[in-house]
C-alpha cells in the first residue's frame, strides 16, 4: 500500500471511531440507557484524527509526521 493511502485510512478510521462514540453517547442519553465511555480512547482517537488531518493538509505521510514528532522528544 502507498503511504499516502495509509494516511487517508488512518484519517477515516479514527474519524469514524470518534463519531461512533459521540453518536452512541447522544443516543444513550436520549433513550436513558447506560453506555461505557472511555475518555482516553476518545481523546486518543481525536489526537490521531487531528494528526492525520494535518498530514493530509500539508501533503506529508502519517509515517513522516510521526517520525518528526518522535524527533522532538529525543
N, CA, C and O of each residue as an XYZ file, in Angstrom:
296
protein
N       0.820     -1.184      0.000
C       0.000      0.000      0.000
C       0.868      1.253      0.000
O       1.953      1.285      0.580
N       0.383      2.231     -0.634
C       1.029      3.526     -0.702
C       0.933      4.214      0.673
O      -0.123      4.153      1.303
N       1.998      4.863      1.151
C       1.920      5.549      2.452
C       0.845      6.637      2.509
O       0.282      6.893      3.574
N       0.561      7.271      1.389
C      -0.495      8.289      1.370
C      -1.859      7.638      1.590
O      -2.725      8.223      2.240
N      -2.056      6.441      1.058
C      -3.312      5.723      1.268
C      -3.471      5.365      2.741
O      -4.570      5.451      3.289
N      -2.389      4.970      3.373
C      -2.437      4.640      4.796
C      -2.795      5.883      5.607
O      -3.530      5.785      6.589
N      -2.293      7.037      5.214
C      -2.635      8.282      5.906
C      -4.129      8.556      5.816
O      -4.755      8.908      6.816
N      -4.707      8.398      4.630
C      -6.149      8.591      4.477
C      -6.929      7.540      5.256
O      -7.981      7.839      5.822
N      -6.426      6.321      5.288
C      -7.087      5.255      6.025
C      -7.103      5.549      7.524
O      -8.119      5.341      8.187
N      -5.994      6.025      8.053
C      -5.930      6.406      9.465
C      -6.898      7.551      9.741
O      -7.580      7.555     10.766
N      -6.960      8.510      8.842
C      -7.878      9.647      8.990
C      -9.330      9.172      9.046
O     -10.088      9.582      9.925
N      -9.705      8.324      8.124
C     -11.089      7.870      8.037
C     -11.455      6.987      9.236
O     -12.513      7.167      9.838
N     -10.597      6.049      9.577
C     -10.930      5.127     10.667
C     -10.998      5.827     12.019
O     -11.891      5.544     12.818
N     -10.078      6.725     12.278
C     -10.134      7.440     13.554
C     -11.340      8.375     13.604
O     -11.945      8.544     14.662
N     -11.689      8.972     12.492
C     -12.881      9.819     12.429
C     -14.157      9.031     12.637
O     -15.065      9.486     13.334
N     -14.233      7.854     12.039
C     -15.410      7.005     12.224
C     -15.533      6.574     13.674
O     -16.635      6.565     14.222
N     -14.418      6.216     14.308
C     -14.467      5.806     15.708
C     -14.936      6.954     16.598
O     -15.783      6.751     17.468
N     -14.402      8.151     16.393
C     -14.788      9.300     17.208
C     -16.267      9.640     17.009
O     -16.973      9.925     17.976
N     -16.732      9.610     15.771
C     -18.145      9.881     15.515
C     -19.042      8.813     16.121
O     -20.126      9.120     16.618
N     -18.603      7.576     16.083
C     -19.372      6.488     16.681
C     -19.518      6.700     18.185
O     -20.594      6.481     18.741
N     -18.452      7.123     18.840
C     -18.521      7.379     20.281
C     -19.504      8.507     20.575
O     -20.328      8.396     21.483
N     -19.419      9.578     19.816
C     -20.313     10.718     20.044
C     -21.763     10.326     19.808
O     -22.626     10.641     20.627
N     -22.048      9.639     18.696
C     -23.422      9.255     18.401
C     -23.970      8.262     19.415
O     -25.150      8.328     19.761
N     -23.143      7.346     19.897
C     -23.635      6.394     20.900
C     -23.921      7.092     22.222
O     -24.862      6.717     22.922
N     -23.127      8.102     22.576
C     -23.407      8.868     23.794
C     -24.703      9.662     23.673
O     -25.496      9.708     24.613
N     -24.919     10.281     22.523
C     -26.144     11.053     22.308
C     -27.361     10.132     22.324
O     -28.375     10.447     22.947
N     -27.259      9.004     21.645
C     -28.372      8.051     21.596
C     -28.682      7.500     22.983
O     -29.849      7.368     23.352
N     -27.655      7.181     23.746
C     -27.863      6.649     25.084
C     -28.500      7.685     26.000
O     -29.330      7.344     26.844
N     -28.122      8.928     25.841
C     -28.707      9.987     26.664
C     -30.184     10.191     26.326
O     -31.003     10.390     27.223
N     -30.523     10.142     25.052
C     -31.912     10.327     24.635
C     -32.802      9.183     25.100
O     -33.953      9.401     25.477
N     -32.271      7.964     25.073
C     -33.067      6.793     25.434
C     -32.873      6.376     26.882
O     -33.366      5.327     27.296
N     -32.165      7.179     27.649
C     -31.913      6.924     29.070
C     -31.269      5.556     29.284
O     -31.653      4.815     30.189
N     -30.307      5.236     28.464
C     -29.565      3.988     28.589
C     -28.199      4.280     29.191
O     -27.775      5.432     29.283
N     -27.527      3.226     29.594
C     -26.160      3.388     30.077
C     -25.201      2.962     28.970
O     -25.489      2.065     28.176
N     -24.078      3.620     28.946
C     -23.057      3.300     27.960
C     -21.706      3.511     28.622
O     -21.537      4.419     29.437
N     -20.768      2.687     28.275
C     -19.419      2.837     28.810
C     -18.659      3.844     27.962
O     -18.495      3.666     26.755
N     -18.207      4.883     28.602
C     -17.438      5.912     27.912
C     -15.986      5.798     28.349
O     -15.675      5.884     29.537
N     -15.112      5.608     27.391
C     -13.687      5.505     27.670
C     -13.012      6.770     27.158
O     -12.690      6.872     25.974
N     -12.797      7.745     28.063
C     -12.306      9.056     27.613
C     -10.904      9.003     27.026
O     -10.601      9.769     26.110
N     -10.039      8.126     27.521
C      -8.684      8.064     26.967
C      -8.691      7.574     25.530
O      -7.940      8.081     24.696
N      -9.525      6.603     25.236
C      -9.628      6.132     23.852
C     -10.199      7.217     22.949
O      -9.758      7.392     21.813
N     -11.186      7.942     23.468
C     -11.800      9.005     22.679
C     -10.801     10.125     22.400
O     -10.709     10.610     21.273
N     -10.063     10.531     23.413
C      -9.054     11.588     23.240
C      -7.953     11.113     22.296
O      -7.479     11.880     21.458
N      -7.547      9.861     22.427
C      -6.524      9.313     21.530
C      -7.020      9.305     20.080
O      -6.265      9.625     19.163
N      -8.274      8.945     19.880
C      -8.831      8.941     18.527
C      -8.875     10.351     17.944
O      -8.607     10.540     16.758
N      -9.208     11.327     18.762
C      -9.247     12.715     18.304
C      -7.840     13.199     17.948
O      -7.647     13.867     16.932
N      -6.856     12.859     18.790
C      -5.475     13.270     18.520
C      -4.979     12.637     17.228
O      -4.370     13.317     16.401
N      -5.231     11.345     17.045
C      -4.803     10.662     15.815
C      -5.513     11.258     14.608
O      -4.904     11.435     13.553
N      -6.799     11.567     14.756
C      -7.540     12.190     13.658
C      -6.939     13.538     13.283
O      -6.753     13.831     12.102
N      -6.637     14.358     14.286
C      -6.061     15.678     14.003
C      -4.676     15.574     13.371
O      -4.341     16.350     12.476
N      -3.871     14.617     13.835
C      -2.553     14.420     13.219
C      -2.689     13.970     11.763
O      -1.971     14.455     10.890
N      -3.600     13.054     11.512
C      -3.803     12.583     10.144
C      -4.363     13.698      9.265
O      -3.993     13.812      8.097
N      -5.244     14.511      9.815
C      -5.780     15.641      9.058
C      -4.674     16.637      8.720
O      -4.611     17.144      7.600
N      -3.812     16.912      9.680
C      -2.669     17.790      9.430
C      -1.761     17.194      8.356
O      -1.258     17.914      7.494
N      -1.554     15.883      8.411
C      -0.708     15.225      7.412
C      -1.316     15.329      6.015
O      -0.597     15.533      5.037
N      -2.620     15.192      5.923
C      -3.283     15.296      4.614
C      -3.217     16.728      4.089
O      -2.959     16.946      2.905
N      -3.450     17.703      4.966
C      -3.441     19.103      4.536
C      -2.050     19.532      4.082
O      -1.919     20.251      3.092
N      -1.010     19.099      4.796
C       0.358     19.506      4.464
C       1.021     18.580      3.450
O       2.185     18.772      3.098
N       0.286     17.580      2.981
C       0.784     16.631      1.985
C       2.024     15.872      2.480
O       2.990     15.676      1.743
N       1.965     15.461      3.724
C       3.011     14.646      4.339
C       2.362     13.322      4.702
O       1.181     13.290      5.048
N       3.104     12.242      4.632
C       2.528     10.975      5.043
C       2.473     10.913      6.562
O       3.211     11.614      7.254
N       1.601     10.074      7.062
C       1.435      9.940      8.505
C       2.722      9.418      9.141
O       3.082      9.833     10.243
N       3.414      8.514      8.456
C       4.676      7.975      8.975
C       5.726      9.068      9.138
O       6.419      9.116     10.154
N       5.846      9.936      8.155
C       6.818     11.036      8.241
C       6.467     11.980      9.390
O       7.355     12.477     10.082
N       5.186     12.222      9.587
C       4.749     13.098     10.672
C       5.067     12.492     12.038
O       5.505     13.199     12.945
N       4.850     11.203     12.183
C       5.154     10.534     13.454
C       6.656     10.557     13.727
O       7.072     10.732     14.872
N       7.467     10.384     12.696
C       8.922     10.443     12.874
C       9.351     11.839     13.318
O      10.227     11.972     14.173
N       8.741     12.884     12.744
C       9.057     14.257     13.162
C       8.697     14.488     14.622
O       9.457     15.112     15.363
N       7.550     13.989     15.030
C       7.121     14.163     16.420
C       8.042     13.397     17.368
O       8.384     13.893     18.442
N       8.438     12.202     16.974
C       9.362     11.419     17.799
C      10.696     12.120     17.947
O      11.319     12.056     19.007
N      11.144     12.795     16.884
C      12.443     13.502     16.958
C      12.394     14.667     17.925
O      13.427     15.042     18.479
N      11.222     15.255     18.147
C      11.094     16.347     19.117
C      11.370     15.873     20.536
O      11.871     16.635     21.363
N      11.042     14.603     20.822
C      11.176     14.074     22.178
C      12.508     13.368     22.428
O      12.690     12.750     23.477
N      13.415     13.450     21.504
C      14.718     12.820     21.687
C      15.716     13.803     22.202
O      16.875     13.451     22.418
